[in-house]
Amino acid sequence: MTGFFRRPLHPHGPRFLCLFALLTMLGGCTVGAALPVAEVITVTGDITVRGNEPFTEVVLITQENNWYVLDLTRDQRAALMTPARARVTGILRLGEWNGRPFTRLKVDELVPILE
């Protein structure tokens, strides 16, 4: 056999290969290290259902016109009567709604405000 497969390896080839493998592994291990800490917030506003079936979401709109898509459990959603005014405590995260980035709030506590 002649040609490419009969060539000797470059003298530094194995070193570069090991260095590349080591850097790749270290880079893969640090990907999850920069995740932000989940922030718990409490917001007050009007809760309503937005969107078209079957893509409806429960949304909280504050007086400052901040919108939060609420991630509710089945029990919370079954007990909720909309439209309503409520104080919601939960974990803030960036999610998606209708294919766009949107602020989501995983609800820990939902307290209706009676006026």
C-alpha positions as a Python dict, from the first residue, in 0.01 Angstrom:
ca = {
    (1, 'M'): (0, 0, 0),
    (2, 'T'): (121, 342, -83),
    (3, 'G'): (-12, 689, -31),
    (4, 'F'): (-188, 846, 263),
    (5, 'F'): (-226, 536, 483),
    (6, 'R'): (143, 450, 475),
    (7, 'R'): (260, 792, 597),
    (8, 'P'): (411, 805, 944),
    (9, 'L'): (225, 1010, 1205),
    (10, 'H'): (343, 1360, 1281),
    (11, 'P'): (568, 1352, 1589),
    (12, 'H'): (337, 1588, 1782),
    (13, 'G'): (10, 1438, 1651),
    (14, 'P'): (-76, 1226, 1958),
    (15, 'R'): (-3, 1522, 2188),
    (16, 'F'): (-237, 1750, 1994),
    (17, 'L'): (-505, 1481, 1992),
    (18, 'C'): (-481, 1437, 2371),
    (19, 'L'): (-484, 1813, 2428),
    (20, 'F'): (-789, 1852, 2203),
    (21, 'A'): (-972, 1570, 2383),
    (22, 'L'): (-889, 1719, 2725),
    (23, 'L'): (-1008, 2068, 2627),
    (24, 'T'): (-1328, 1927, 2477),
    (25, 'M'): (-1407, 1737, 2797),
    (26, 'L'): (-1335, 2038, 3017),
    (27, 'G'): (-1550, 2259, 2796),
    (28, 'G'): (-1837, 2012, 2816),
    (29, 'C'): (-1815, 1999, 3196),
    (30, 'T'): (-1839, 2377, 3234),
    (31, 'V'): (-2148, 2429, 3016),
    (32, 'G'): (-2394, 2391, 3305),
    (33, 'A'): (-2187, 2596, 3549),
    (34, 'A'): (-2315, 2935, 3430),
    (35, 'L'): (-2688, 2871, 3479),
    (36, 'P'): (-2861, 3153, 3667),
    (37, 'V'): (-3006, 3091, 4011),
    (38, 'A'): (-3384, 3062, 4010),
    (39, 'E'): (-3546, 3377, 4145),
    (40, 'V'): (-3860, 3361, 4360),
    (41, 'I'): (-4084, 3664, 4312),
    (42, 'T'): (-4428, 3780, 4422),
    (43, 'V'): (-4642, 3976, 4176),
    (44, 'T'): (-4997, 4108, 4188),
    (45, 'G'): (-5216, 4149, 3885),
    (46, 'D'): (-5506, 4036, 3674),
    (47, 'I'): (-5520, 3672, 3569),
    (48, 'T'): (-5680, 3591, 3237),
    (49, 'V'): (-5666, 3326, 2967),
    (50, 'R'): (-5498, 3433, 2642),
    (51, 'G'): (-5443, 3264, 2308),
    (52, 'N'): (-5650, 3054, 2073),
    (53, 'E'): (-5759, 2696, 2136),
    (54, 'P'): (-5575, 2462, 2174),
    (55, 'F'): (-5286, 2698, 2251),
    (56, 'T'): (-5433, 2893, 2542),
    (57, 'E'): (-5228, 2993, 2844),
    (58, 'V'): (-5313, 3144, 3181),
    (59, 'V'): (-5146, 3487, 3197),
    (60, 'L'): (-5094, 3735, 3479),
    (61, 'I'): (-5079, 4103, 3375),
    (62, 'T'): (-4948, 4357, 3627),
    (63, 'Q'): (-5035, 4728, 3649),
    (64, 'E'): (-4694, 4801, 3492),
    (65, 'N'): (-4805, 4589, 3191),
    (66, 'N'): (-4562, 4305, 3266),
    (67, 'W'): (-4695, 3973, 3139),
    (68, 'Y'): (-4618, 3636, 3301),
    (69, 'V'): (-4736, 3303, 3165),
    (70, 'L'): (-4835, 3099, 3472),
    (71, 'D'): (-4728, 2737, 3501),
    (72, 'L'): (-5005, 2594, 3718),
    (73, 'T'): (-5066, 2246, 3852),
    (74, 'R'): (-5390, 2074, 3750),
    (75, 'D'): (-5542, 2145, 4091),
    (76, 'Q'): (-5449, 2514, 4076),
    (77, 'R'): (-5592, 2550, 3727),
    (78, 'A'): (-5914, 2367, 3820),
    (79, 'A'): (-5969, 2597, 4120),
    (80, 'L'): (-5898, 2916, 3924),
    (81, 'M'): (-6187, 3130, 3803),
    (82, 'T'): (-6082, 3381, 3536),
    (83, 'P'): (-6071, 3672, 3503),
    (84, 'A'): (-5946, 3725, 3856),
    (85, 'R'): (-5715, 3949, 4055),
    (86, 'A'): (-5451, 3766, 4256),
    (87, 'R'): (-5112, 3774, 4425),
    (88, 'V'): (-4884, 3503, 4286),
    (89, 'T'): (-4556, 3377, 4431),
    (90, 'G'): (-4336, 3155, 4220),
    (91, 'I'): (-4009, 3085, 4045),
    (92, 'L'): (-3927, 3312, 3754),
    (93, 'R'): (-3780, 3159, 3438),
    (94, 'L'): (-3749, 3228, 3068),
    (95, 'G'): (-3972, 3007, 2859),
    (96, 'E'): (-4157, 3013, 2531),
    (97, 'W'): (-4509, 3104, 2425),
    (98, 'N'): (-4629, 3078, 2065),
    (99, 'G'): (-4273, 3024, 1946),
    (100, 'R'): (-4136, 3337, 2114),
    (101, 'P'): (-3931, 3384, 2432),
    (102, 'F'): (-4160, 3475, 2719),
    (103, 'T'): (-4136, 3513, 3096),
    (104, 'R'): (-4292, 3218, 3276),
    (105, 'L'): (-4376, 3188, 3644),
    (106, 'K'): (-4391, 2844, 3806),
    (107, 'V'): (-4660, 2908, 4065),
    (108, 'D'): (-4593, 2808, 4426),
    (109, 'E'): (-4874, 3010, 4582),
    (110, 'L'): (-5180, 3181, 4433),
    (111, 'V'): (-5390, 3403, 4662),
    (112, 'P'): (-5706, 3560, 4515),
    (113, 'I'): (-5763, 3926, 4602),
    (114, 'L'): (-6126, 4004, 4674),
    (115, 'E'): (-6228, 4363, 4604),
}
